[in-house]
Amino acid sequence: MSLPSLAEVEHADWPSLKRIAGELGLNPKGRSEVVRSRVFDHMRRKMRPETWTAAAEHRAALLTRLGFPEAAVQLWESTVRLDAPAPWIGLGAAYTAAGRREEAAKAFDRAAQMGDAVAHLHRAELLGVSGDFDGAVHACDDYLAILPWDARGLALKATLLARGGSVDAAIAVLRSALEHHPRTAELRRGLGILLLKAQRYDDAAEAFLEAIRVDPRDLDAQINRGTALLLAGRTRDAIGAFREALEIDPERADALNNLGVAYLRAGREKSGVVNIERAARHLESPQILLNIAHLRESAHRKAEALEAYEEALRLAPRDKEGLAGRKRLGPKPPHRKRTARPSRRAKPRGRKKPTRKRTSPAPKVSRKRR
């Protein structure tokens, strides 16, 4: 006898339940709840769990994420059809991860021809990685022609314009996007970052303030607002912004670092040093370690400053400030004596040039990049 379904047993009346129990060779006597439980236990022992195998497209997407794009390409190629654009997008993503950009562009074009608007955005990202920002912006325009004022398309277009050097045009795109999406904190935060890049610090602080009004728990917007205020010379307001950020997350390292820099600019050296050292305990980033090195060098603790410069160079080996600090404080190469050679004529002695006193650079704020 084949096993009944669980739903049949669950909703069977008393005569049907006794019949099912008898057909399964079970004792049909007892209360209905006991007999029903007896049947369920028998079915659980006899039923075999169905084996589940992921579909080819699911395995292909997972292989792409795990870093096996060539294997993903083979799986995607086995799933592509002439009436489904999604596998072509997956194939394009696998080609992109494998560094085969021409094939990726063809796959995205094929999906776009089938009517998938998102394929234009994938193609825009691919062209942006290749350095063709003009072509990438045109691909975003193709997407926006299908879905006008879409927030994702406008944000990507602004990003590509900024990466291509057209920061003012990117700012204009985000301002127009905010007219249609005024409650989107990500767009306001992105606008603030572009205004920071354009050195329009007061406007950037206002943009971040609007993002905070949309989402009062937006920690990144709060820290970036403090950075904009500090760069604008509004040190007291910047200190207040960083303090508000630390009320949300007291261990946020970039907020602690920037608060320390703000205190130093306000002449409160002790508070500045304490906060920058607290930042270094929570996160060892190159900028925070460089700030620690500058403070130690200013305090004439050269050995400890050199150690901090070395730690910063371990994280960023080509950092110019770290290399300069190592050159200033590191061991000097042994001086070689040169044998004097007789000169044909004596050179007139000129005035000795005054030597410039070398000082360590001032601590800097940590900026949030988009």
TAKATA-V780729 format. One record per residue. N is the residue number from 0. SS is DSSP state (H for helix, E for strand, - for the rest). OMEGA is omega in degrees with one decimal (none if undefined). BURIAL is I if it has 24 or more other ideal C-beta (glycine too) atoms within 12 Angstrom, else O. Layout:
[[N SS OMEGA BURIAL] [N SS OMEGA BURIAL]]
This chain:
[[0 - 176.1 O] [1 - -178.0 O] [2 - 173.7 O] [3 - 177.3 I] [4 - 178.6 O] [5 H 179.4 O] [6 H 178.7 O] [7 H 179.8 O] [8 H -176.7 I] [9 H -173.9 O] [10 H -179.6 O] [11 - 174.6 I] [12 - -171.7 O] [13 H 177.6 O] [14 H 179.3 O] [15 H -179.7 O] [16 H 177.5 I] [17 H 178.2 I] [18 H 179.6 O] [19 H -179.9 I] [20 H 179.6 I] [21 H 179.9 O] [22 H 178.5 O] [23 - -179.9 I] [24 - -178.7 O] [25 - 177.8 I] [26 - -178.4 O] [27 - -176.4 I] [28 - 179.5 O] [29 - 178.4 O] [30 - -176.0 O] [31 H -179.5 O] [32 H 179.9 O] [33 H -179.8 O] [34 H 180.0 I] [35 H 177.5 I] [36 H 178.8 O] [37 H 179.0 I] [38 H 179.5 I] [39 H 179.9 I] [40 H 178.4 O] [41 H -178.2 I] [42 H 179.3 I] [43 H 178.8 O] [44 H -175.1 O] [45 H -176.2 O] [46 - 176.3 O] [47 - 178.3 O] [48 - 179.6 O] [49 - 177.6 O] [50 - -178.3 O] [51 - 177.3 O] [52 - 179.7 O] [53 - 177.3 O] [54 - -176.4 O] [55 H -179.5 O] [56 H 177.3 I] [57 H 177.6 O] [58 H 179.8 O] [59 H 178.4 I] [60 H 179.3 I] [61 H 178.4 O] [62 H 177.3 I] [63 H -179.6 I] [64 H -178.3 O] [65 H 176.6 O] [66 - 175.7 O] [67 - -172.9 O] [68 H -178.2 I] [69 H 175.8 O] [70 H 177.8 O] [71 H 178.9 I] [72 H -178.9 I] [73 H 178.9 O] [74 H 179.3 I] [75 H -179.8 I] [76 H 178.4 O] [77 H -177.1 O] [78 H -175.2 I] [79 - 176.4 I] [80 E -177.0 O] [81 - -176.0 O] [82 - -177.9 O] [83 E -178.2 O] [84 - -173.2 I] [85 H 178.2 I] [86 H 177.9 I] [87 H 176.4 I] [88 H 176.3 I] [89 H 177.8 I] [90 H 177.6 I] [91 H 177.8 I] [92 H 177.9 I] [93 H 176.2 I] [94 H 179.5 I] [95 H 179.3 I] [96 H 179.4 I] [97 - -179.4 I] [98 - -179.7 O] [99 - -169.4 O] [100 H 179.5 I] [101 H 177.9 O] [102 H 178.6 I] [103 H 179.3 I] [104 H 178.9 I] [105 H 179.2 O] [106 H 178.7 I] [107 H 177.4 I] [108 H 179.3 I] [109 H 177.7 I] [110 H 178.8 I] [111 H 178.0 I] [112 H 177.2 O] [113 - 175.9 O] [114 - 178.5 O] [115 - -176.1 I] [116 - -176.5 I] [117 H 178.6 I] [118 H 178.1 I] [119 H 178.7 I] [120 H 176.4 I] [121 H 178.3 I] [122 H 177.9 I] [123 H 178.5 I] [124 H 178.8 I] [125 H 179.2 I] [126 H 176.9 I] [127 H 176.6 I] [128 H 179.8 O] [129 H -179.8 O] [130 - 179.0 O] [131 - -174.9 O] [132 H 177.1 I] [133 H 177.7 O] [134 H 179.1 O] [135 H 178.5 I] [136 H 177.8 I] [137 H 177.2 O] [138 H 175.4 I] [139 H 177.8 I] [140 H 176.0 I] [141 H 178.0 I] [142 H -177.9 I] [143 H 174.5 I] [144 H 178.0 O] [145 H -178.7 O] [146 - -177.4 O] [147 - 176.5 O] [148 - 173.4 O] [149 - -174.2 I] [150 H -179.1 I] [151 H 179.6 I] [152 H 179.5 I] [153 H 179.2 I] [154 H 179.4 I] [155 H 178.2 I] [156 H 178.9 I] [157 H 178.6 I] [158 H -179.1 I] [159 H 176.6 I] [160 H 179.7 I] [161 H 178.9 I] [162 H 177.6 I] [163 - 177.2 I] [164 - -178.6 O] [165 - -175.1 O] [166 H -179.5 I] [167 H 177.6 O] [168 H 177.9 I] [169 H 178.0 I] [170 H 179.4 I] [171 H 179.0 O] [172 H -179.2 I] [173 H 177.1 I] [174 H 177.6 I] [175 H 178.2 O] [176 H -178.4 I] [177 H 174.9 I] [178 H 180.0 O] [179 H -179.9 O] [180 - -174.1 I] [181 - -177.0 O] [182 - -178.9 O] [183 - -176.5 I] [184 H -178.6 I] [185 H 179.2 I] [186 H 179.6 I] [187 H 176.9 I] [188 H 177.4 I] [189 H 176.6 I] [190 H 178.9 I] [191 H 179.8 I] [192 H 177.7 I] [193 H 177.6 I] [194 H 173.3 I] [195 H -179.7 I] [196 H 179.0 I] [197 - 179.5 I] [198 - 174.1 O] [199 - -165.7 O] [200 H 179.6 I] [201 H 177.4 O] [202 H 178.2 I] [203 H 179.2 I] [204 H 178.4 I] [205 H 178.7 I] [206 H 178.2 I] [207 H 177.5 I] [208 H 177.2 I] [209 H 176.7 I] [210 H 179.0 I] [211 H 177.9 I] [212 H 176.1 O] [213 H -178.9 O] [214 - -177.3 O] [215 - 179.8 O] [216 - -179.2 O] [217 - -174.0 I] [218 H -179.6 I] [219 H 178.7 I] [220 H 179.8 I] [221 H -179.9 I] [222 H 179.5 I] [223 H 175.9 I] [224 H 176.8 I] [225 H 178.3 I] [226 H 179.4 I] [227 H 179.0 I] [228 H 179.7 I] [229 H 178.7 I] [230 H 177.1 I] [231 - 179.8 I] [232 - -179.8 O] [233 - -170.3 I] [234 H -177.7 I] [235 H 177.7 O] [236 H 179.3 I] [237 H 178.3 I] [238 H 178.5 I] [239 H 179.9 O] [240 H 179.4 I] [241 H 177.2 I] [242 H 177.8 I] [243 H 177.3 I] [244 H -179.1 I] [245 H 172.0 I] [246 H 177.3 O] [247 H -180.0 O] [248 - -176.2 O] [249 - -176.7 O] [250 - -179.5 O] [251 - -169.0 I] [252 H -177.5 I] [253 H 175.4 I] [254 H 177.4 I] [255 H 179.7 I] [256 H -176.7 I] [257 H 174.7 I] [258 H 176.8 I] [259 H 178.0 I] [260 H 178.9 I] [261 H 177.5 I] [262 H 178.9 I] [263 H 179.0 I] [264 H 177.1 I] [265 - 179.3 I] [266 - 179.7 O] [267 - -170.3 O] [268 H -176.9 O] [269 H 178.8 O] [270 H 178.8 O] [271 H -179.6 I] [272 H -178.5 I] [273 H -176.6 O] [274 H 177.9 I] [275 H 176.3 I] [276 H 174.6 I] [277 H 178.2 I] [278 H -179.4 I] [279 H 178.3 I] [280 H -178.6 O] [281 H -177.1 O] [282 - 176.3 O] [283 - 174.9 O] [284 - -178.9 I] [285 H -177.0 I] [286 H 179.7 I] [287 H 178.8 I] [288 H 176.4 I] [289 H 177.0 I] [290 H 176.1 I] [291 H 179.7 I] [292 H 179.5 I] [293 H 179.8 I] [294 H 179.5 I] [295 H 179.1 I] [296 H 177.8 I] [297 H 178.4 I] [298 - 177.7 O] [299 - 173.6 O] [300 - -167.8 O] [301 H -178.6 O] [302 H 179.4 O] [303 H 177.7 O] [304 H 178.4 I] [305 H 177.7 I] [306 H 178.9 I] [307 H 175.8 I] [308 H 179.4 I] [309 H 177.8 I] [310 H 178.5 I] [311 H 179.1 I] [312 H 175.1 I] [313 H 178.7 O] [314 H -179.5 O] [315 - -171.6 O] [316 - -176.7 O] [317 - -178.7 O] [318 - -175.1 I] [319 H -179.5 O] [320 H 178.6 I] [321 H 178.6 I] [322 H 178.7 O] [323 H 178.2 O] [324 H 176.3 I] [325 H -179.7 I] [326 H -179.5 O] [327 H -169.3 O] [328 H -177.5 I] [329 - 179.2 O] [330 - -179.6 O] [331 - 176.8 O] [332 - -178.9 O] [333 - -178.3 O] [334 - 178.7 O] [335 - 177.3 O] [336 - 178.7 O] [337 - 176.3 O] [338 - -177.9 O] [339 - 176.7 O] [340 - 179.8 O] [341 - 178.7 O] [342 - -178.6 O] [343 - 178.4 O] [344 - -178.4 O] [345 - 178.9 O] [346 - 179.3 O] [347 - 178.4 O] [348 - 177.3 O] [349 - 179.1 O] [350 - 180.0 O] [351 - -179.1 O] [352 - 178.7 O] [353 - -180.0 O] [354 - 179.4 O] [355 - -180.0 O] [356 - -179.3 O] [357 - 177.7 O] [358 - 178.9 O] [359 - 178.9 I] [360 - 179.0 I] [361 - 176.3 O] [362 - -176.1 I] [363 - 178.6 I] [364 - 173.6 I] [365 - -179.5 I] [366 - 176.8 I] [367 - 178.7 I] [368 - 178.6 O] [369 - none I]]
